[in-house]
Each structure stands twice: as structure tokens, then as C-alpha cells.
């Protein structure tokens, strides 16, 4: 198993990427190809000596797409950017998968451009794992496709179903459509049309769900357009942080609450781990003809390590093959 | 000050409505008109004897719009439903404002039908107060208008600005447009067009903001379409609950953490109050020609009491007059 890691993508590149890559190599035994500026990456690697030099190699790329750059034009102009080079390595099957914590739009553009889409797939979508009060759920799409058609959403449902069955081991995932009410008459014309498509499909479609349902864990795969999903994801992340900040502030207000907080710290730690996105690795870009896992720009080394683990799972479990086969059959059945 | 309360709307009607009305009457001295089934409401009132009978009166309405009924058709068919009757009382100026915790769509339809919109306003929008890590922010629209045009969103910005200036006492509120990235090139064509309109306006427009920014308190008024706002609001509410549930579960796991939780309970209580939607009253339906405050279906009596307080503030501070005047001027300036 060889995984390319975009060494230059993310808020803390290349430091955390190199650190996460070394952790992943040690834990999972994968070979890692760090793609990016050779000098900068070598410098980071030298901080972690000794590391297995035959298992962690550098593939030089002279350019970087910045986090705020316009994705499509950067990908066209910066041919030798780390994400482009990594996507080409994947295209040439020099690696089995790609992990990046860089500009999300650039990753979508580069992989779509160099790898193309799986046969029958109309648009790629990004799926994230959501920790809920009872286990994990999937939210798809969180920003790859901001103006989808109903059939794109149906394909996200199909891909989410496969993700859920093979990676989360749920035999018959419940699929819901994120809307502003549960009745099938709710929402925009786009949503009503999408509801119809899902109702006719062979998915275990439970109908419309609301924002309230996202963290209950009752729905395995929540499908929505990229704008709604992106806002829902970012609102959730920032609210979790805000509640943490407010609680810390309150706990510091008296000696009693400080002692209480000290005694309770194992509970706080357990909660933090439960809701920590870093635990669940990156978000797969589903639909492209190659495994690409996208991490948060602010990913920690643990998040990178876990994204590499997820990439390995996707390769081992042949997720893309399952998607391609299902979509081919779906042409007639869904 | 006379406020009509839809006594039959909400998950716990008429009990919590009556209770909230009595609390509000005692605390603020307003006269309250409870609209709904006379027998049911009298029965609830009898549990709270003595209450000031000259200050809390019942106005009978024989029908109820259920929480899950289709709004538009219910409002047309159930002429004598509590929300319709209350809207007509407001139309006749028999009351100064209306508070409901019933079917949100029905409240939007009934008030729009009977009261009409303020001159120059194209669509009503629902604004909610969001507690953040530094003070309160406004989110508009959270579900009145699921397929807005850019000019509707601009008007929401203008109305949110007025809400923020007069009710939250901020001289120059920062207005942001909820999008999937901060650059003005981000988002759908609809969002780009909306961004242009805001840029040309006289509002203190800070540009696009992301889901991450909602709970930072850096933006005073966050504007979005009703689908995105509804999902963001409901996701936030359910995540806050989920984190509470998970933390309680963790704190119960050992004697040490139980003791810690006991010592820290004042901090948990303070946090709960800080993020408790019930503290901030209901959400005004901005743009209709009359004050209508919409509460959560699951409102507690405290939430109803606070919604009645907000209704009083809107009347006293002549918010609708300010909106109408600003929109009239805006025709040329915005």
C-alpha cells in the first residue's frame, strides 16, 4: 500500500503532514510518498530521525496552491503544484490513494481533471463522518457541488450507502434527505424532485429529515446539497468549539468549579475524543476514479494519520469498484 | 399594551402558553388575550388562581392548525383557527402584537394574509437571536422564505440591521452573508448576485462569512436563505443538546467525575442559561405589517414569557415604523 500525501496543503504544512505521515507509517506499515518542496519536507523529516527511509519518500513538486486561491484557475496555472503532482501519481497508479489537507476546491479540481469520474457518476461529492449520540453518521455533500441536480443527490445517496455498508459495516443504512420539514411536500421544487427520485430508488430511504436529526444517530446517511452541507458542518464545528470555550470560562469562575473541573477531567477528555473530528480521519471525495481523502485545513498530525488510515480502508475494501458496479446497475433500477 | 397569545399553538398547548402568559402579565404588566378553545384555556387558567382576570382574557377560536399540517391550505380552510383569529385581532388593532409557538408556516401565512406586508417589503423573513462566545448575533432568514431572490436577502439585511440597532443597541451592526467561503467569487450565482447588491448598499456589509463565523459573535447579522438558515438553526440546537447528553453520560461513569460534576454544577447551569434559546424569546417575523413573534414548538413557559417581552419591545421601539421608513428610502439608496 502506497499513499501519496500532499505535503504542502493545509494551514500547518508541511510540519503536521510529515508528522502524520510518520505516525501512519509506524502504525499501519503503509509506504508514504510525501509530495511537495523537497527541501522543506526534508527539513521536517530530519526532526523525526530515525524514520524508515525506504518507507517514506519525497516526490518533489515546485508549486503550492494556497488555501484561499481560486481552485480551477490555480489547478490550470500551477501544473507543478503538490496536489496536481499527487493526482498525476495516482493517475499513473504509482500510488494507491491520495491524502490532502489543502484547498478543498483544488483537490476536487485536480482529481477530477487528472483521474476523471467513475463510469456513470455525474459529479463528485464529499462525505464526512459525523459523531452522534449513538454512533457515527455520514453527511454528503459538504461542498464539492454547490448547485447539484436531483440525480447528483441520488448518486450521493448511493455512494453514501456503499461507504456506510463497507466502511461502517451497516447492512442496510437508513438514508435521509436534509430538508426543512419531514413531509414530502416540504422544501423547494429541487428538494421535492429529489425526494421523488429517492422514493423510487432501491435505497433504504426514510424520507426527509431535519437539522434536528443530524446528531441523533437515527439516520446513517444524510444527503444534501454542498452549500447546506458545508454550512451545517462548519456551524457544527464552531458551535462545539464555542460550547467548549464557554464551559471553560464558567469553570474558571470559582475555586469550587475549578476543583470540580479537575475531578471531572477524564469525562471532558472522553467527550472531546468522542466529538473530535481528528479521530475520524478525512472526508473521502466520492465519485472520482481514484481514492482521494480530504482533511481539514487545520488538521492535526493525528487527523492526517487517521485520514491515511481511511485511505487504506478505501483501497482495501475496493470502495470505488463497489460504487462503479452499483451505479452501472442503478441505471436501470434506481 | 395588549398582546394576543395563540393559546393552541405548540407541542404543549395550551398549558405552557397559559403559564407563560401569566408570568409575562405579572412581570411586564401587559394585558394578554389568550386566543383559542375557551374551555381548554379556562381549565388551564383555573390551575393558576388567583390571576388578574381583567388583565388576562380569553378570545374564543374553535379550530387549531396542527404542527404538521400544510400551512397555506390549513389557513384557508380553518378560518376560525387560533392563529387566524389572533391575526385578525391584530389587523383590527384590538391587540398590539401576536405571539405564537404553533406551526411556523401557518403563522407566516396567516399574518401575511390578514396583515399584509410593510410597504416596499417583498417577502417576510424570520430572525433568531444566536448566543455566541461574545454576546448575541442575529440569523435571518430561518425558514419563512425557502426560494428567495437576492433583493429579498438584501431586505433581510436591512431589517436585521434595524433589529440590531434598536433592540440590541448596536450603532453600526456588521452584516455578513452566509456562504461557503469568504471571497466574493464563492458560492452559487444567486449568492454572487446577492453579494453585489449588499456591496452597493449602505449597510455595514462585511462580505461573505462561513458557518465557522456564526458563533464567534464577530458578525452582528448573518443573512441567508430560509433553507440554509433553518438547517443551521436546527443543527445548532440539536448539537448543543447532543453535547449535553454526551457530557452527562461521561460524567456518570465514575464516582470521581460524579463528584466533579456536583462541584461544577453552577458552571453547567450558567452555560445552560447562556445557550438557552428560551432566554432570548421568540423569533420576530420581520416584514409583515404587524408585530408577530414566533416561538419554538417546544417552547417552555419561560420562552413564551420572553417572547411576549420581545413583542412588547418591538411595539415600544416602533420597529415596524423604522423598517417601513428605511425601506422607502432604500428604494433609491440601496
Interface residues (C-beta under 8 A of the other chain):
Chain A: X68 X70 X132 X133 X143 X146 X147 X178 X179 X180 X182 X183 X185 X187 X188 X189 X191 X210 X211 X212 X213 X214 X215 X216 X224 X226 X227 X228 X230 X231 X232 X233 X234 X235 X236 X237 X238 X239 X240 X241 X242 X243 X245 X246 X247 X250 X251 X253 X254 X256 X257 X259 X260 X261 X262 X263 X264 X265 X266 X267 X268 X270 X271 X274 X275
Chain B: X68 X70 X132 X133 X143 X146 X147 X178 X179 X180 X182 X183 X185 X187 X188 X189 X191 X210 X211 X212 X213 X214 X215 X216 X224 X226 X227 X228 X230 X231 X232 X233 X234 X235 X236 X237 X238 X239 X240 X241 X242 X243 X245 X246 X247 X250 X251 X253 X254 X256 X257 X259 X260 X261 X262 X263 X264 X265 X266 X267 X268 X270 X271 X274 X275
